[in-house]
Amino acid sequence: MSRFTVTTTRFFPLEVDRRYRALLAPFRLSPDDGVCLTDDDRFVATFGRMKLDTPLANVTGAHVTTGYRWWKAIGARLSLADDGLTFGSNTAAGVCVHFAERVPKVIGFRDHSAVTITVADPHGLVEVLGEEVPR
């Protein structure tokens, strides 16, 4: 049973790299963590006790990102370049999801315009959300 009340139509679980389990232990990840696209048209990303929730209509698109350095990708963290949020559980690949309007802050002091999350099927999530159109 999920810790959050969400009815899921599509679920994309995190891909957790076993090498980083000790670093991820404080986040208390579970098999329920990842991205849910709900039947009431919401985008819900969870990472342990952290949760980002916004209307699916607020998602402007997504793209696959790869080849992270572990010290920049593992855990929940903020981007040093902008107000982006990372929910990282591996260094291989994830999805950067952009929002039309910033979502309320999960960590830090600013609301977030994007989240990168390392789901097991990054290409599948991008296919469902739509490829981001370069600005």
Secondary structure, DSSP 8 states (H G I E B T S, - for coil): --SS---EEEEEEB---GGGHHHHGGG---TT-EEEEETTSEEEEEETTEEEEEEGGGEEEEEEEE---HHHHSEEEE-SSSS-EEEES-SSEEEEEEEEEEE--SSSSS-EEEEEE-BS-HHHHHHHH-B----
